[in-house]
């Protein structure tokens, strides 16, 4: 026994020496021997992920802004971690995000949501191509035009509910209402089933706050990937006791899963009975089950994750764009008046719905939408891409195959050489058709290439119809208890752009009837 005790300190000492040697050799390799060692950037970022962890987790979503500073110091290409490069050069975007060569995603970034069976969460290019091909027809422009009556109806319902707040003498929580509106559009379209969030009391404040904060849980999961699977294993009723908002979100996903089970059950019974369960249009999941996907791609687990990814990706990004555009229009009455005059020329009856095809032809409304998309960024974080077999070239640098390389919409959209006064809301910059075509090359809120946002047509339809309906419906609207610094502008990158006040209710307004 004494000999064993005597050996314990020695074993610990050996373990300590081995650990020190391992860490030292790893740091030496990363700094001097790695294929990425020739790229400029801070040595600490090259040596350890703790550098990124500090700005991401400890500083709560500040790494995007730090990366912008690193480019100012080191130039257009920077090594931002032991494994990753970041590029700040708009001319390189089409090379990195391309249709013409395979591009994988980084598992590190995908850990944020733990939805690896979804199209959004697919790591490998070949599998993504199969999954994306099945989604594309459902989100084509032709299919979205068939959805227009639903968007028009829900936009009018949104205005009717806003009137209820106004009649009660309450400020109208517009961001919360936009979240409910977009959620109802998605459930109607993807599941042909309305969960009527627009009809919920006070527009379901817990829902809006929690859905917006869900990606915040994933920031830590990038570095500790077992966290989200562990959380998902906890019964929803337990979660609701601790966090009612998160319980509501989990309940929503359970309702979506129940709908998918119903669709799969009907499909197994008979095609005819499945059709009897449908409303006016087949659901996305009817089409996926009827399509040419391999059998393993039609499992309940995969379809469930697909549903969660589509609902998550399509809700708060569009909500944020709506609140950004509405804030800037209300903050710039001259621009709002210009928009209303253009809309009135189409039809002076402001309670009449205007067709999407006509709205999209309006120069100033289109410019307002483009400028709002530019200032809402889509997602706040960088999007990594990997060329699995290709050596990418940037200037004198050769980027080894398999290297995650990223660019960021926030940084590109604030490139002053392309967008002068980039932090100002200036729809007029888009009015000239030739200039618009030039600027659109640098607009990347929906990303580009083979992994461009599948819901782009749907998001644009929601923006055009909702903005036209809302601003024609009400004659007097004033911003209430909302500032750009605290409630609108991106100050934290928590995957979604988040403002300085993380507890904000978003855009609120006083509406006078």
C-alpha positions as CSV (number, residue, x, y, z in Angstrom):
1,X,0.0,0.0,0.0
2,X,2.8,2.4,0.9
3,X,4.5,1.7,-2.4
4,X,1.3,2.5,-4.3
5,X,0.8,5.7,-2.4
6,X,4.4,6.7,-3.2
7,X,3.8,6.1,-6.9
8,X,0.7,8.4,-7.0
9,X,2.6,11.7,-7.0
10,X,5.0,10.4,-9.6
11,X,2.2,9.3,-11.9
12,X,0.6,12.7,-11.6
13,X,3.9,14.4,-12.3
14,X,4.3,12.3,-15.4
15,X,0.8,13.1,-16.6
16,X,1.5,16.7,-16.0
17,X,4.8,16.6,-18.0
18,X,3.1,14.7,-20.9
19,X,0.3,17.3,-20.9
20,X,2.7,20.2,-21.0
21,X,4.7,18.6,-23.8
22,X,1.5,17.8,-25.8
23,X,0.2,21.4,-25.4
24,X,3.6,22.9,-26.3
25,X,4.1,20.7,-29.4
26,X,0.5,21.5,-30.5
27,X,1.1,25.3,-30.1
28,X,4.5,25.0,-31.9
29,X,2.8,23.1,-34.8
30,X,0.0,25.5,-35.1
31,X,2.2,28.6,-35.0
32,X,5.1,27.4,-37.2
33,X,4.4,24.1,-39.0
34,X,0.7,24.2,-39.9
35,X,-0.2,24.9,-43.5
36,X,-2.0,28.0,-42.2
37,X,1.1,29.3,-40.4
38,X,2.0,31.6,-43.3
39,X,-1.3,33.5,-43.0
40,X,-1.3,36.8,-41.1
41,X,-3.2,37.2,-37.8
42,X,-2.8,37.3,-34.0
43,X,-0.6,34.5,-32.7
44,X,-3.0,33.8,-29.8
45,X,-5.9,33.1,-32.3
46,X,-3.6,30.8,-34.3
47,X,-2.6,28.9,-31.1
48,X,-5.9,28.3,-29.4
49,X,-9.7,28.4,-29.8
50,X,-9.8,30.2,-26.4
51,X,-9.1,33.5,-28.3
52,X,-12.4,33.1,-30.2
53,X,-14.1,31.6,-27.1
54,X,-13.3,34.8,-25.2
55,X,-14.9,37.1,-27.7
56,X,-17.8,34.7,-28.5
57,X,-18.8,33.5,-25.1
58,X,-17.2,35.7,-22.4
59,X,-17.7,38.9,-24.3
60,X,-21.0,37.6,-25.6
61,X,-21.0,37.8,-29.4
62,X,-18.2,40.3,-30.0
63,X,-16.0,38.2,-32.3
64,X,-17.5,39.6,-35.6
65,X,-16.5,43.1,-34.5
66,X,-13.0,41.9,-33.4
67,X,-12.6,40.2,-36.8
68,X,-13.3,43.5,-38.5
69,X,-10.6,45.1,-36.4
70,X,-8.1,42.3,-37.3
71,X,-8.7,43.0,-41.0
72,X,-7.9,46.7,-40.4
73,X,-4.6,45.6,-38.8
74,X,-3.5,42.5,-40.8
75,X,-5.2,43.0,-44.2
76,X,-7.9,41.3,-46.3
77,X,-7.1,37.7,-45.3
78,X,-6.7,36.8,-41.6
79,X,-6.2,33.6,-39.7
80,X,-8.9,33.8,-37.0
81,X,-8.4,30.4,-35.3
82,X,-6.1,27.4,-35.4
83,X,-8.3,26.1,-38.3
84,X,-10.0,29.0,-40.0
85,X,-9.3,31.9,-42.3
86,X,-11.5,35.0,-42.8
87,X,-11.6,37.1,-45.9
88,X,-12.7,40.7,-46.2
89,X,-12.7,41.3,-49.9
90,X,-16.1,41.6,-51.8
91,X,-14.5,40.4,-55.0
92,X,-13.7,37.0,-53.4
93,X,-17.3,36.3,-52.4
94,X,-18.3,34.6,-55.7
95,X,-15.2,32.4,-55.4
96,X,-16.0,31.1,-51.9
97,X,-19.8,30.9,-52.3
98,X,-20.1,29.3,-55.7
99,X,-22.5,27.1,-57.7
100,X,-19.7,25.6,-59.7
101,X,-17.5,23.8,-57.2
102,X,-18.3,21.6,-54.2
103,X,-18.4,23.5,-50.9
104,X,-18.8,21.8,-47.5
105,X,-19.9,23.5,-44.3
106,X,-17.9,23.5,-41.1
107,X,-19.1,21.1,-38.4
108,X,-17.9,23.6,-35.8
109,X,-20.5,26.2,-36.9
110,X,-23.2,23.7,-37.4
111,X,-22.9,22.6,-33.8
112,X,-24.8,25.8,-32.9
113,X,-28.2,24.2,-33.7
114,X,-27.5,20.4,-33.6
115,X,-29.7,19.9,-36.7
116,X,-27.3,17.8,-38.7
117,X,-30.1,15.9,-40.5
118,X,-31.6,19.1,-41.9
119,X,-30.6,20.6,-45.2
120,X,-29.3,23.7,-43.4
121,X,-27.2,21.6,-41.1
122,X,-25.8,19.3,-43.7
123,X,-22.0,19.2,-43.6
124,X,-21.1,17.5,-46.9
125,X,-21.7,19.0,-50.3
126,X,-23.0,15.8,-52.1
127,X,-25.6,15.1,-49.4
128,X,-26.7,18.7,-49.2
129,X,-27.2,18.7,-53.0
130,X,-29.7,15.8,-52.7
131,X,-31.6,17.4,-49.8
132,X,-31.7,20.8,-51.3
133,X,-33.0,19.5,-54.7
134,X,-36.0,18.2,-52.9
135,X,-36.7,21.6,-51.2
136,X,-36.2,23.9,-54.2
137,X,-39.5,23.3,-56.0
138,X,-41.5,24.1,-52.8
139,X,-39.7,27.5,-52.4
140,X,-39.7,28.5,-56.1
141,X,-41.2,31.9,-57.1
142,X,-44.1,30.2,-58.8
143,X,-45.0,28.4,-55.6
144,X,-44.7,31.5,-53.5
145,X,-47.0,33.4,-55.8
146,X,-49.6,30.7,-55.0
147,X,-49.1,31.5,-51.4
148,X,-49.8,35.2,-51.8
149,X,-53.4,35.1,-50.7
150,X,-52.3,33.6,-47.4
151,X,-49.6,36.3,-46.8
152,X,-52.1,39.1,-47.8
153,X,-54.7,37.7,-45.4
154,X,-52.3,37.4,-42.5
155,X,-50.8,40.9,-43.1
156,X,-54.4,42.3,-42.9
157,X,-55.0,40.2,-39.7
158,X,-51.7,41.7,-38.3
159,X,-53.1,45.2,-38.9
160,X,-56.4,44.3,-37.3
161,X,-54.7,43.1,-34.2
162,X,-52.5,46.2,-34.1
163,X,-55.8,48.2,-34.1
164,X,-56.8,46.3,-31.0
165,X,-53.7,47.5,-29.2
166,X,-54.3,51.1,-30.3
167,X,-57.9,51.1,-29.2
168,X,-56.9,49.9,-25.8
169,X,-54.4,52.8,-25.6
170,X,-51.4,50.5,-25.6
171,X,-48.2,50.8,-27.5
172,X,-48.0,48.3,-30.3
173,X,-45.1,45.8,-29.9
174,X,-44.4,45.6,-33.6
175,X,-41.4,43.3,-33.4
176,X,-43.5,40.8,-31.4
177,X,-46.3,41.1,-33.9
178,X,-44.0,40.6,-36.9
179,X,-42.7,37.4,-35.3
180,X,-46.2,36.1,-34.9
181,X,-47.1,37.0,-38.5
182,X,-44.0,35.3,-40.0
183,X,-44.6,32.2,-37.8
184,X,-48.2,31.9,-38.9
185,X,-47.1,32.2,-42.6
186,X,-44.5,29.5,-42.1
187,X,-46.9,27.0,-40.4
188,X,-49.6,27.7,-42.9
189,X,-47.3,27.1,-45.8
190,X,-45.0,24.3,-44.6
191,X,-47.6,22.4,-42.5
192,X,-50.9,23.8,-43.9
193,X,-51.9,24.3,-40.3
194,X,-52.4,27.6,-38.5
195,X,-51.2,27.9,-34.9
196,X,-52.7,31.4,-34.8
197,X,-49.9,33.2,-33.0
198,X,-51.3,36.5,-34.3
199,X,-54.4,35.7,-32.2
200,X,-52.6,35.0,-29.0
201,X,-53.0,37.5,-26.1
202,X,-50.5,40.4,-26.3
203,X,-48.9,38.6,-29.3
204,X,-47.3,35.9,-27.1
205,X,-44.4,37.9,-25.5
206,X,-42.7,34.8,-24.2
207,X,-42.7,33.2,-27.6
208,X,-41.0,36.2,-29.3
209,X,-38.3,36.6,-26.5
210,X,-37.5,33.0,-26.4
211,X,-37.4,32.3,-30.2
212,X,-35.0,35.3,-30.6
213,X,-32.8,34.0,-27.8
214,X,-32.6,30.3,-28.9
215,X,-29.4,30.8,-30.9
216,X,-27.8,32.2,-27.8
217,X,-27.8,28.7,-26.3
218,X,-25.9,27.5,-29.4
219,X,-23.0,29.9,-29.0
220,X,-21.5,27.8,-26.2
221,X,-22.5,24.6,-28.1
222,X,-19.9,25.4,-30.8
223,X,-17.2,24.7,-28.2
224,X,-19.1,22.1,-26.1
225,X,-21.2,20.2,-28.7
226,X,-22.8,17.8,-26.2
227,X,-24.8,20.6,-24.6
228,X,-27.7,20.8,-27.0
229,X,-28.2,17.0,-27.3
230,X,-28.3,16.9,-23.4
231,X,-30.9,19.7,-23.3
232,X,-33.1,18.0,-25.9
233,X,-33.1,14.9,-23.8
234,X,-34.9,16.7,-20.9
235,X,-38.7,16.3,-20.9
236,X,-40.4,19.5,-22.2
237,X,-42.5,19.7,-19.1
238,X,-39.4,20.0,-16.9
239,X,-38.0,22.7,-19.2
240,X,-41.3,24.7,-18.9
241,X,-41.0,24.7,-15.1
242,X,-37.6,26.3,-15.3
243,X,-38.1,28.5,-18.4
244,X,-41.7,28.9,-19.6
245,X,-40.6,30.6,-22.8
246,X,-38.3,27.7,-23.8
247,X,-41.1,25.3,-22.7
248,X,-43.4,27.1,-25.2
249,X,-40.8,26.7,-28.0
250,X,-40.3,23.1,-27.3
251,X,-44.1,22.6,-27.2
252,X,-44.3,24.3,-30.6
253,X,-41.7,21.9,-32.0
254,X,-43.6,19.0,-30.5
255,X,-46.8,20.2,-32.3
256,X,-44.8,20.3,-35.5
257,X,-43.5,16.8,-34.9
258,X,-47.1,15.6,-34.2
259,X,-48.2,17.1,-37.6
260,X,-45.3,15.3,-39.4
261,X,-46.3,12.0,-37.7
262,X,-49.8,12.5,-38.9
263,X,-48.7,13.1,-42.4
264,X,-46.4,10.0,-42.4
265,X,-49.2,7.9,-40.9
266,X,-51.7,9.1,-43.5
267,X,-49.1,8.4,-46.2
268,X,-48.8,4.8,-45.0
269,X,-52.5,4.3,-44.9
270,X,-53.2,5.5,-48.4
271,X,-52.5,8.4,-50.7
272,X,-56.2,9.2,-50.9
273,X,-56.6,9.6,-47.1
274,X,-53.5,11.7,-47.0
275,X,-55.1,14.0,-49.5
276,X,-58.2,14.2,-47.3
277,X,-56.0,15.4,-44.4
278,X,-54.6,18.3,-46.5
279,X,-55.9,21.8,-46.7
280,X,-55.7,23.8,-50.0
281,X,-52.1,22.8,-50.7
282,X,-50.0,19.8,-49.9
283,X,-47.5,20.3,-47.2
284,X,-43.7,20.3,-47.8
285,X,-43.6,16.9,-46.1
286,X,-46.1,15.3,-48.3
287,X,-43.9,16.3,-51.2
288,X,-40.7,15.1,-49.6
289,X,-42.4,11.7,-48.8
290,X,-43.7,11.5,-52.4
291,X,-40.4,12.6,-54.0
292,X,-37.3,10.7,-55.1
293,X,-35.3,11.0,-51.9
294,X,-33.7,7.8,-50.6
295,X,-35.7,6.0,-47.9
296,X,-33.3,7.1,-45.1
297,X,-33.9,10.7,-46.1
298,X,-37.7,10.2,-45.3
299,X,-37.3,9.1,-41.7
300,X,-39.2,10.9,-39.0
301,X,-36.0,12.1,-37.3
302,X,-34.8,13.7,-40.5
303,X,-38.1,15.4,-41.4
304,X,-38.4,16.6,-37.8
305,X,-35.0,18.3,-38.0
306,X,-35.9,19.7,-41.4
307,X,-39.0,21.3,-40.0
308,X,-37.1,22.8,-37.0
309,X,-34.5,24.3,-39.3
310,X,-36.9,25.8,-41.8
311,X,-39.0,27.3,-39.0
312,X,-36.0,28.7,-37.2
313,X,-34.3,30.0,-40.3
314,X,-37.4,31.6,-41.8
315,X,-38.8,33.3,-38.7
316,X,-36.5,35.7,-36.9
317,X,-34.4,36.7,-40.0
318,X,-37.5,38.0,-41.7
319,X,-38.8,39.5,-38.4
320,X,-35.6,41.4,-37.9
321,X,-35.7,42.7,-41.5
322,X,-39.3,44.0,-40.9
323,X,-38.4,45.7,-37.7
324,X,-35.3,47.3,-39.2
325,X,-37.2,48.7,-42.2
326,X,-40.1,49.9,-40.2
327,X,-37.9,51.6,-37.6
328,X,-36.0,53.5,-40.3
329,X,-39.1,54.6,-42.2
330,X,-40.7,55.9,-39.0
331,X,-37.5,57.6,-38.1
332,X,-37.3,59.2,-41.5
333,X,-40.8,60.7,-42.2
334,X,-39.7,62.1,-45.5
335,X,-38.8,58.6,-46.8
336,X,-42.0,57.2,-45.5
337,X,-44.0,59.9,-47.2
338,X,-42.2,59.2,-50.5
339,X,-43.1,55.5,-50.2
340,X,-46.8,56.3,-49.4
341,X,-47.1,58.6,-52.4
342,X,-45.7,55.8,-54.6
343,X,-48.1,53.2,-53.2
344,X,-51.1,55.6,-53.5
345,X,-50.3,56.1,-57.2
346,X,-51.1,52.4,-57.7
347,X,-54.3,52.5,-55.7
348,X,-55.4,55.4,-53.4
349,X,-57.7,53.2,-51.4
350,X,-55.3,52.3,-48.6
351,X,-57.4,49.4,-47.3
352,X,-57.2,47.6,-50.7
353,X,-54.5,44.9,-51.0
354,X,-51.9,45.5,-53.7
355,X,-50.8,42.4,-55.7
356,X,-47.2,41.3,-55.1
357,X,-46.4,41.5,-58.8
358,X,-47.3,45.2,-58.8
359,X,-45.4,45.9,-55.5
360,X,-42.2,44.4,-56.8
361,X,-42.3,46.8,-59.8
362,X,-42.3,49.9,-57.6
363,X,-38.9,51.5,-57.6
364,X,-38.9,53.2,-54.2
365,X,-40.5,50.3,-52.3
366,X,-38.0,47.9,-53.9
367,X,-35.2,50.3,-52.8
368,X,-36.6,50.4,-49.3
369,X,-36.7,46.6,-49.1
370,X,-33.1,46.3,-50.5
371,X,-31.8,48.9,-48.0
372,X,-33.6,47.2,-45.1
373,X,-32.2,43.8,-46.1
374,X,-28.7,45.3,-46.3
375,X,-29.0,46.7,-42.7
376,X,-30.5,43.5,-41.3
377,X,-27.8,41.2,-42.7
378,X,-29.7,37.9,-42.7
379,X,-27.6,36.3,-40.0
380,X,-25.0,38.2,-38.0
381,X,-22.3,35.6,-37.9
382,X,-19.7,34.6,-40.5
383,X,-20.6,31.7,-42.8
384,X,-17.8,29.1,-43.2
385,X,-17.2,27.2,-46.4
386,X,-14.8,24.4,-47.2
387,X,-13.4,23.5,-50.6
388,X,-12.8,19.8,-49.9
389,X,-10.4,19.1,-52.8
390,X,-9.7,22.4,-54.4
391,X,-6.8,24.8,-53.5
392,X,-8.3,28.2,-53.4
393,X,-6.2,31.2,-54.3
394,X,-6.3,34.6,-52.8
395,X,-3.6,36.9,-54.1
396,X,-0.3,35.4,-53.3
397,X,-1.8,32.9,-50.9
398,X,-2.8,29.3,-51.6
399,X,-5.5,28.1,-49.2
400,X,-5.1,24.3,-48.6
401,X,-8.1,22.0,-49.4
402,X,-10.2,21.3,-46.4
403,X,-9.7,24.7,-44.8
404,X,-12.7,26.5,-43.4
405,X,-12.8,30.0,-44.9
406,X,-15.5,32.5,-44.0
407,X,-16.9,35.9,-44.9
408,X,-19.5,38.0,-43.1
409,X,-22.5,39.9,-44.4
410,X,-22.2,42.5,-41.6
411,X,-18.6,43.4,-42.7
412,X,-19.4,43.4,-46.4
413,X,-22.6,45.4,-46.1
414,X,-20.6,48.1,-44.2
415,X,-17.8,48.4,-46.8
416,X,-17.7,52.1,-47.3
417,X,-16.1,51.9,-50.7
418,X,-19.3,50.1,-51.9
419,X,-21.9,51.5,-49.6
420,X,-20.9,55.1,-48.6
421,X,-22.4,56.2,-45.3
422,X,-23.1,52.5,-44.8
423,X,-24.7,52.8,-41.4
424,X,-27.4,55.2,-42.8
425,X,-30.7,54.1,-44.2
426,X,-30.5,55.5,-47.8
427,X,-33.0,53.7,-50.1
428,X,-32.1,56.3,-52.8
429,X,-28.8,54.5,-53.4
430,X,-30.7,51.7,-55.1
431,X,-33.0,53.9,-57.4
432,X,-30.8,54.0,-60.5
433,X,-31.2,50.7,-62.3
434,X,-27.6,50.5,-63.4
435,X,-26.3,51.3,-59.9
436,X,-28.8,48.8,-58.4
437,X,-27.4,46.0,-60.5
438,X,-23.8,46.9,-59.4
439,X,-24.7,47.0,-55.7
440,X,-26.8,43.8,-55.7
441,X,-23.5,41.9,-56.5
442,X,-22.4,42.8,-53.0
443,X,-25.6,42.1,-51.2
444,X,-25.2,38.8,-49.4
445,X,-27.9,38.7,-46.7
446,X,-29.2,35.5,-48.4
447,X,-25.6,34.3,-49.1
448,X,-24.7,32.9,-52.5
449,X,-23.9,29.8,-54.4
450,X,-25.3,26.3,-53.9
451,X,-26.1,27.0,-50.3
452,X,-28.0,30.2,-50.8
453,X,-31.0,30.7,-48.6
454,X,-33.8,28.4,-49.9
455,X,-36.5,30.7,-48.5
456,X,-35.4,33.9,-50.2
457,X,-38.5,34.2,-52.4
458,X,-40.8,33.7,-49.4
459,X,-38.9,36.3,-47.3
460,X,-39.1,38.9,-50.1
461,X,-42.8,38.3,-50.6
462,X,-43.5,38.7,-46.8
463,X,-41.5,42.0,-46.8
464,X,-43.2,43.6,-49.8
465,X,-46.7,42.6,-48.8
466,X,-46.4,43.4,-45.0
467,X,-44.8,46.7,-45.5
468,X,-47.3,47.9,-48.1
469,X,-50.2,46.7,-46.1
470,X,-49.1,48.1,-42.7
471,X,-48.1,51.6,-43.8
472,X,-51.2,52.0,-46.0
473,X,-53.5,50.8,-43.2
474,X,-52.5,53.4,-40.6
475,X,-52.3,57.2,-41.0
476,X,-50.3,58.1,-37.9
477,X,-47.6,56.0,-36.4
478,X,-44.9,57.1,-34.0
479,X,-41.9,55.3,-32.6
480,X,-42.4,54.5,-28.9
481,X,-39.7,53.7,-26.3
482,X,-37.3,52.4,-29.0
483,X,-33.8,53.7,-29.9
484,X,-31.6,52.6,-32.7
485,X,-28.6,52.0,-30.4
486,X,-30.4,49.9,-27.8
487,X,-33.1,48.1,-29.7
488,X,-32.3,47.9,-33.5
489,X,-28.7,48.0,-34.5
490,X,-26.5,44.9,-34.3
491,X,-24.2,45.1,-31.2
492,X,-23.9,41.4,-30.5
493,X,-23.4,38.5,-33.0
494,X,-25.4,35.7,-31.4
495,X,-25.8,34.0,-34.8
496,X,-28.8,36.4,-35.3
497,X,-28.0,40.1,-35.1
498,X,-28.8,41.3,-31.6
499,X,-28.9,44.9,-30.3
500,X,-27.2,46.5,-27.4
501,X,-30.1,45.8,-25.0
502,X,-30.5,42.0,-25.1
503,X,-33.7,42.3,-23.1
504,X,-35.4,44.6,-25.6
505,X,-38.9,44.2,-26.8
506,X,-37.7,45.4,-30.2
507,X,-39.6,48.0,-32.1
508,X,-42.7,49.5,-30.4
509,X,-45.0,52.2,-31.8
510,X,-47.9,54.4,-30.9
511,X,-50.7,54.1,-33.5
512,X,-53.4,56.8,-33.6
513,X,-56.7,55.7,-35.2
